[in-house]
Amino acid sequence: MYKKILILFLYSFILFKIYPNESWLEISGGNYSIVEEQNPNIRLIDEKMIINLYSGHYTVNISYTFFNEGNTVTLDVGFPEFSAHFPWKELDEIKDFRVHINGNFVKTEYIKSAPHVWNSNYTDVEAWYINKITFIENEELNCVVEYRGQHSPLGGRARFMEYLYGTAICWKNGIENFTIEVHNQSYDWIYKFETKFKDFTLRNENDVIIINATEIMPQIQDTFRIYYNYDESDWYSYDDTDRKLTADQLKLLSKSQLRIIRNLFYAKHGYIFNSKDLDEYFKKRWWYRPYHLFNENMFNEIEKINIQLILEEERRRN
């Protein structure tokens, strides 16, 4: 006999370690598998994810608002732990994992899982964080999950954070409203947001990146990724003269980073900076060669367009 389990959420951005979004599971023979059919009564009407990037780690706070259109039901809620096994890398664990239901702290039980390969590109479910939650008839339920973890290396200086939202396939209507806030409190440069969202908006308010999508009916493996680097090299390199920037790309940057990128075009042609901070910044770049005869006619057409686009974004932020 199958015992159905509702999986609410846990996802970490550490190397090849995956914790899927809210998922409804069933157990057979000691193994869990995701139910790829919609729950007929429980809707995930709102999901808000706040990501804080720091130099050595990140923190995540996610608030889920559910609504139960059916009868009151108590479900086992689990937080699955996925990981890949690589002989050269001991996977980092998440830290300070906490759950609150309707404002009340909820203890979770850590249960090791029998080996089970999930039907995706990701890998084994190793354990579950389990507790019981009651969904009241015709009432909202709020769940808040918090944790911190380590960044995922891509190789070199590049890193990324990934979130698996595809397991929300099990909720009635999928994810009805999804908001992501990224607070970059490190010196990293965010250079790409990659997602399977069919449609979304991206804006930057007070140096906070805000992404919003609605009516998401995901496939089970759907994710989004945020890519970032220690410096601007993967974002826009000194010899990258033929690539037009886009307004959405610029929204990933802070105001101070916009200023640096705008002046990077000047530095490439040897402009001598009066501002001490810019002078010191570009003198650290091996390619910077001060040129006393600099003039703006040295810019090519694409550089002129990019500089104007950056200026427009800077004016919008002020």
N, C-alpha and C positions, 0 to 999 in steps of 0.2 A: 504493500500500500504506500502511495506517495504521500509525503508530508510536505506541504507547500510552505516556503519561507520567503518572506519579503526582505529584499536586500535594499537598504536605504542609501548608504553612500560610504565610500572611502576611496580616495585616489591620491597617490603620491607621485611627485615629479622626480623621484630619484631614478637612478640608472636602471632601465628595464624593469622597474617595479611598478605594478599597475593595480589600482584599486578602483573598480568601476563605480559609476553613478548608481543611483537608486535602482535596484533590480529585484524582481520577484523570482525566487528560485524554488526548485523542487529537489527532494532528496530521493535517491534510489540506490540501494546497495551501499549506503555509506558515502556516496558521492553526491555533490550538488551540481545542478546544471541550471542555466538561466532559462526561465520561461519566456519564450519569444512570442507570447500572445498578450494582448492588452487586458489588464484588470478591468472588469466591466464597471466598477464603481468608484475606484480611487483615482483621483486626478492630481497630477503635479502641476499646480496652477502657477507657481512662481519659484524660481531658483535664483539666488543671488550669491555670487562667489567673489570674495575679496582676497586678492593675492598681494602679499607684501614681499617684495624682493629685497634681500639684504646681501651684503658682500659674501657671507659665508653660508647662508641658509635662506629659506623662505618660510613664510607662515601662510596658512590658508584658513579662512573662515567662510563656511557655506551655510546659508539659511535656505531651507526647503519649506514651502507651504503646500500642504496637501488638503484636499477636500474630499470627504467621503459621501458620495451620493446614495450609498446603500445602507444596509443595516450595520449597527455597531459590530465591530469585529476586532479581536485581539490577534495580532500576528507576531511571529518571531521575526525580529529585525536583525539582520546580519551585516557585518562589514567584512567583505572578503579580502584576503591578502593574496595577491598574485606576485610571482617573481620568476625571472628567468635564471637559469643556472649557468654561470660562466666560471671556468676554473681560475681565471686570473683576477676575479673581482669578487670581494666579499660585499654583498649588497648592504647599503645603509638602511637602517630602520627608521620609520617615522617616530617622532617623539611627541610627548605631551598630548596624546590623543584624548579628546573629550567630546561628550555628546550631551546636549540638553534638549529635552522634549517639553514644549510649552513652558519654557523658562526653568524647568527643573533638571538638575543634573541626573543623568542615568548611567548606572554602572553597566559595563559590558563584560561578558565572559569570553575569554580567549580560548578557542577550541581548535585544535589541530585537525586538519582535514585529511581524509584518505587521498592518496594521489589521484588527480583527475585533470586531464588536459582539456581546457576550454576550447570551444570551436572557433578560434580566432587566430590571429598572428601572435597573440600574446600567449602566456604560458600557464604553468600550474597554479591552481588554488592551493595555497599551503595552510591557511588557517582562516578562522572566522571570529569576528567580535560580535557576540550574540546578546540580545536582550529582547524583552517583550514590549510591544507598544499597542495601545488600544486606540483605534480609529472610531470616534463617536459618529453616530448617524447624523448626517446633515451639518457637520461641524468641520471647521478648519483644524489642522494640526501643524504645528511648527516644529521643525527639527533643526538644530544647529550643530554642526560638526566643526571642530577646530583641531589643528595639528601643525607640526613643523617638520621640515625635512631638508635634505641636501639637494643641490642642483645636479642636473644630469649632464655629464660631459658629452660633447659631440666629437671631440678630438680637437687638438690645438687649444685655442682660447675660447672657442664657441661652446655654448651650453643651451639647454632648452628646458621647458616645462611642458608637460603634456597632461591632458585631462580627458578621460574616457567618458563621454556622455551618452554613448550609444545604447547602454544597457537600460536607459529610460524608455526603451521600446515597450517595456511591459506595462506602462501606465496608460490609462485611458487618455487619449489625445496627446501622448508623448509629453514633451515639456512645453507648456503653454506660453511661458515667458521666462527668458534666461538673460540675466545681466551679469557681466563680468567686470570687475574693477581691478585694475593693476596699479599698485602704488610702488613705483620704482624708487626705493630708498637706498639703492646702491649706486656705484659709479658705472654700472653696466649700461650698454647701449642696446635697446630692444630694436631689432631690425626686421622682424617679420612676425605676422600673425597668420597662422595657417589653420584652416578649419573645413569641415564638411557642411557647415551651415549653408543652406540654399540662399539665404538672404540675411544680412545683418547690417547694423549701423555701427560706426566707430567714430568716437569723438574724444577730445582731450579737454578736460576742465580742471584748471589749477594744477596742471601736471599729473592728473590722474587719467589713465586710459580707461574709457568706458565703452564696452561692447554690449550690444543688445540684439537679441534674436527672439522671434516669436513663432509659435506654431511649428515647433520642431518635431518632426516624426522621423527619428533617426534609424539608421541601420545599426546592428548590434556592435559593430566595430568602429563606429564614428568617434573621432577625437578632435580636439583642437590642440595646437602647439604654439608656444611663444618662444621665439629664438632670440638670443642676446649674446653679447660679447663684451670683453673687458674694455675694448676701445672701439673706435669708429671704423676699423679696417674692414670688417665684414659688412658694415652698413653702407659705406661709400669710401672707396680707396682713392688715393691721390691720383692714380692714373685712370680712374673710371670716368672718362670725359664724355662718353657717348650715350649715357643712360639718363633718361628723363625720370625725375622723381614724380611721385604722385602725392596728392593731398593726404590720402590715408596713411602712406608711409610716414609723412611728417608728423602725424598725430601720435605716433609711437614715441616721439622724442620729447624730452623736457625742454623748457625755454632756454636753459643754458646750453643744451646740446644743439638746439636749432642754431644758436649763435655760432657755435663752433663749426657746424657743417657749412653755414653760409660763408664763414671766413676761410674754410678749407679751400674754397675755389680761389680765393685771393692768395693764400699761402702757396698753392701749387704754382702760381706765376711769380712768386718771389716778393709779394707785397711785404713791406716792412711795417710792423704793427707798432702803434703808439701805446696801446693797452698792454700793460705789463703781463696780465694773465694770458692773453693770446700769444704774446711774444714768447713767453716761457713754454706754453703748450706746444707750439709748432717748432720751436728750436729742438725739442726732444724727438722730432720726426726726422729720420735719416735723409729724407728726400727734400727737406726744406732748404732752399738756397735763396737768401735775401738778394733782391735785385732792385737797384736804385732807380732804374728806368721803367719801373712798372707803370702800366696804364691799363684802364679797363677795356681798351680795344683788343687786348690780348685774349679776352674771353671768347670762346666759340659760341654759337647760337644756343646750343643745349645748355651750356653753363649759364648764359644769361637768363634763359627760361627758368632754370632751377633756382637761381638766386632770387628771382622775382617771386617764385612760388613760396620760398622760405620766408621772404619778407612779408608776404600776405598772411602766412600762418602766424608769424610773430606779432603782427598788428592785431590779428584776431584774439591772441592770448592776452594782450595788454588792455 
